[in-house]
Amino acid sequence: MPAPFRPLAQLLLSLLLLTPLAPALAGSAHPQGDSGATSDRSGPDLQKSLEPLRQAIDQRLLLAEAVARAKWNVQGNIEDLPREALVIQAAVRQGGAMGLPAAWIESVFRAQIEASKTVQRELFAKWQTQQAGHFADAPDLANTIRPALDRITTQILRSMADNQAIVTDPARQTDIARAMQPLQAATLSPAAAAQALAPFAAQH
């Protein structure tokens, strides 16, 4: 009998279904296009500015366990390249309207997808070893999980737009890496957490 769904992930999924992410509810902390005014933030101000981005990336990766359970139940493939391409294309279109470069958007969301697949592969390997059965509490992939992921995509893009000048400044990479930590999803997979954050540690 499979272990019950993780309370943290279950609570997170419930919150995502009931309400948008908290930062999205409050709206952008800085007007769109005002990214240049944020480039001198440091310390607590930088951490506060990047918190919506850190939170959204964390929540997206935490949902990888729910994705894995849904796929395990139908013995579906972890990798779905056509679906991944659609996700990235949609993010590029949405982010382009916010003034974000297409190459940067693609880099960020490809990293999120790869990080999610890392979690899924690790979980599949564990469940195969455990000979896990059907997860009765796994959310529906198409009707429940993907809409939640779509909402997180919007939040990631908004946060990228709000902080574009900071996050793309090569001189700030150490500060950015510190502000984006920790991810709760690292408890699922440290390797996946590092993958998810990798685009924000690279120079643009």
N, C-alpha and C positions, 0 to 999 in steps of 0.2 A: 504493500500500500504506500503510495507516494506521501512524502511529508506534506503537511498543510502549507498553503501559500504563506510566504514570509509576511508577518504582520506589517513591517515597514512598507514593503512594496504594495501590499493590499491597501493600506491607508493612503499611500501616495496616489494609487490609481483611482480610489474613491474621490479624493480631493480634486483630481484633474477632471473627473467626469462632472462633478458638481459645480465647479467654478473655474474660471481661468486662473493662470498662475498669478500670485499676489502682485508681482511687479507689473504685470500686464494690466491688472485691474486698476492700479494706481495711475497707469499711463507712464509714458517715458519721463524719466527724471529730468531730461534736458530736451529742448525742442529739437526736432529732426533737422539735420543739417548744421547743428551747433557743435559738431564734434571738435572743431578747432579750439573752442573755448575750454575744452576739458584736458588739453594736452599737458598742463602744468600740475595736475593733481598728483599727490603722493601720499604715502602712509595710509591712515584711516580713510581719507577722502577717496583714494584710489580703490581701496577695498570696497567701500560703499558703492562706488560707481560701477564696479565690475561684479558686484554680488548678484544682480539679476542674471547676468550671463553665466556665472559659475553655477547658480542654482538651476538654471534651465538645462545646462549640460549635464549636471548631476542627475536631475530628474529623468532626462531622456535615457541615460545609461541605466538607471535603476529599473526602468521599464523593460529592459532586455530580458529580465527573468520571466516576466509575464509573456513576452513574445516567445521565449523558448518553450514555456509550458504549453502555449497554444499550438506551436509547431510540433512538439513532442506528441501531443494527443492524436494528431493526424499523421504522424511520421513524415512531416513535410520537410523539404529542403531548408537548410539554414540560409543558404545563399540564393537570392532571387535577383539576378542581374537586371532584368527588364524593370522590375519594381524599383530597384535602387536608382536606376537611371531616371525614372519618373519623379522620384522624390527629389533628386538633385536638380532636375530641370525646373520643377515647381519652385524650389527654394531660390534658384537663380532668377527666375521671373519676379518673384515676390521681393527679393532683396535688391534687384536692379531698380525697382521703383523707389527704393529707399536710398539709392545712390551708392550701393555697394558694388565693388568690382566682381564680375562673374567668376574669375579665377579664384578669388579669395573665398567666395561662397562655396564653390565646388570643393575646395580644399577642406574647409571646415566640415561640411556635411559628409564628405567621403570619409573623413576621420571618424565622425559619429557613427556612421554605418558600420565601418570596420570594427570599431570598439564594441558595438552591440553584437556583432557576429562573434567576436572573441568570447564574450560572456556566454553566448548561446552554445558555442562549441565546447567550452569548458563544462557547462551544465549537462549537455548531452553526453559527454564522456563520463561524467559522474553518474548520471542516471543509468547509462548502459551498464556500468560496473555494478550498480545497485539493483539492476533489473527492475527499474521503476515501472509502475503501471500507468494507468490513466489518471490525469489530474482533474478531479471533478470540479475544482474551483478555478480552473484556468479561464481568464476572460476571452471573449470572442476577438479574434485578431482584426477582422475587417470592420466590425461595428463598434468596438470598444477601444481597442489599443491604438489603432491607426488614427482615429480622430484626436486622441490625446496627444499622439506624436505630432500631429499637424499643429495643434495649439502651441506645443513646445517649439516647433520650428519657427513660428511667428515671433515668439519671445526671444529666441536666439538671434534672429535677424534684427529685431528692434534694438537689442542690447549691443550688437555689433555696430549698428548705425550710430547709436548714441556715443559709442566709445571708439569710433574708428581711428581718430587721431592718436589715441593712446595705444591701442592694441597693435597698430601698424608702425609704431615708433621703435626702431631697433634698439635705441638707447634705454628703453623701458622694459626690456624682456625679463630681466631678473625680478623687477617689481611686479610685473604682470603675473609671472609664474607663481610668486608668493601669494598674490591676492586671489588667485584662482584655486587655491588649496584651502582645506582638503575637500575631496569628493567622498561622500558616503558610499558611492558606488565602488570605491576601491575595496570595500569589504566583499563585494562580489568577485572582483578581479582587479588586482593592482595593474596588471598589464593593460587591461582595457581602459582603465582610468587614465593611464599615461597616453594611450592612443587618442582618447577624446580630447585631451588638453594639448596635444602636440602642435596643432596649427597656431596656437597662441604663444608658443615658445619659439616659433620660427620667425625669422626676419621676412618682411614682405616688401 
